[in-house]
Amino acid sequence: MDPKNWTVGKEKIMIQKREPKMSKKRSYTPEFKARVVLEIISQQKSLTQASREHRVRDSVISRWKQEFIDRSPQVFEHGKMRDERDQRIAELERMVGRLAMELEISKKVSNVLNSQ
């Protein structure tokens, strides 16, 4: 008996196999994520409202919110990090200059010794 083609009384019941849906992973821009999280943090919308309106699962928005909160101190460290980076660049530029001078001096010494 083929389970795809059963008969109950005079009615024929057809059972169709459903193919599993291939879910596409949606990607969201950082701006969109920030806007949604700010709506929740500023209490303009509840988590459920934002989830329904933007068609994003509650758990996903909760994860965005937690990441937003965890990374928020970095906003204020930006100037500090830039200063450290600029200092490191200046230090490396001085080192390159010093090494270039040492190389030039070594070449001159080598030329003088080879010419004798």
C-alpha positions as CSV (number, residue, x, y, z in Angstrom):
1,M,0.0,0.0,0.0
2,D,1.4,3.3,-1.1
3,P,1.2,5.8,1.9
4,K,1.1,8.7,-0.6
5,N,-2.2,7.6,-2.1
6,W,-4.6,6.3,0.6
7,T,-8.3,5.9,0.2
8,V,-10.7,6.6,3.1
9,G,-14.3,5.6,2.1
10,K,-15.0,7.2,-1.2
11,E,-12.5,10.0,-0.8
12,K,-8.9,9.7,-1.8
13,I,-6.4,11.3,0.5
14,M,-3.2,12.5,-1.1
15,I,-0.2,13.0,1.1
16,Q,2.6,15.1,-0.3
17,K,6.1,15.2,1.0
18,R,7.3,18.7,1.6
19,E,10.8,19.5,0.7
20,P,12.7,21.2,3.5
21,K,12.9,24.9,3.0
22,M,16.4,26.3,2.5
23,S,16.5,29.3,4.8
24,K,18.6,32.1,3.6
25,K,20.5,33.9,6.3
26,R,19.5,37.5,6.2
27,S,22.1,40.1,6.8
28,Y,21.5,43.6,8.2
29,T,23.5,46.7,8.0
30,P,25.2,48.0,11.1
31,E,23.0,51.2,10.7
32,F,19.8,49.1,10.7
33,K,20.9,47.2,13.8
34,A,21.8,50.4,15.6
35,R,18.5,52.0,14.8
36,V,16.5,49.0,16.0
37,V,18.5,48.7,19.2
38,L,18.2,52.5,19.9
39,E,14.4,52.2,19.5
40,I,14.4,49.6,22.2
41,I,16.9,51.4,24.5
42,S,15.1,54.7,24.2
43,Q,11.8,52.9,24.9
44,Q,10.2,54.1,21.7
45,K,9.2,50.4,21.1
46,S,9.2,47.2,23.1
47,L,11.3,44.3,22.0
48,T,8.2,42.5,20.7
49,Q,7.0,45.5,18.8
50,A,10.4,46.0,17.1
51,S,10.6,42.3,16.4
52,R,7.2,42.3,14.7
53,E,7.7,45.5,12.8
54,H,11.2,44.7,11.4
55,R,10.5,41.0,11.0
56,V,13.5,40.0,13.1
57,R,13.4,37.4,15.9
58,D,13.4,38.6,19.5
59,S,16.5,36.6,20.2
60,V,18.4,38.3,17.4
61,I,17.5,41.8,18.5
62,S,18.4,40.9,22.1
63,R,21.8,39.7,20.9
64,W,22.3,43.0,19.0
65,K,21.3,45.0,22.1
66,Q,23.8,43.1,24.3
67,E,26.6,43.6,21.8
68,F,25.7,47.3,21.5
69,I,25.9,47.7,25.3
70,D,29.1,45.7,25.6
71,R,30.8,47.7,22.9
72,S,29.6,51.2,23.9
73,P,32.7,52.1,26.0
74,Q,34.8,51.8,22.8
75,V,33.0,55.0,21.5
76,F,34.8,57.0,24.2
77,E,38.2,55.3,23.8
78,H,38.4,56.3,20.1
79,G,40.4,59.5,20.8
80,K,42.8,57.6,23.1
81,M,43.4,54.9,20.5
82,R,44.0,57.4,17.8
83,D,46.6,59.2,20.0
84,E,48.3,55.9,20.7
85,R,48.3,55.0,17.0
86,D,49.7,58.4,16.0
87,Q,52.5,58.0,18.6
88,R,53.4,54.6,17.3
89,I,53.5,55.9,13.7
90,A,55.8,58.8,14.8
91,E,58.0,56.3,16.6
92,L,58.2,54.1,13.5
93,E,58.9,57.1,11.2
94,R,61.8,58.1,13.5
95,M,63.2,54.6,13.4
96,V,63.0,54.4,9.6
97,G,64.8,57.8,9.4
98,R,67.5,56.6,11.8
99,L,68.0,53.3,9.9
100,A,68.1,55.2,6.6
101,M,70.9,57.4,8.0
102,E,72.8,54.4,9.3
103,L,72.5,52.7,5.9
104,E,73.8,55.8,4.1
105,I,76.8,56.0,6.6
106,S,77.6,52.3,6.1
107,K,77.6,52.7,2.3
108,K,80.0,55.7,2.6
109,V,82.3,53.8,4.9
110,S,82.2,50.8,2.6
111,N,83.1,52.9,-0.4
112,V,86.0,54.6,1.4
113,L,87.4,51.2,2.6
114,N,87.0,49.6,-0.8
115,S,88.7,52.6,-2.6
116,Q,91.9,52.3,-0.4
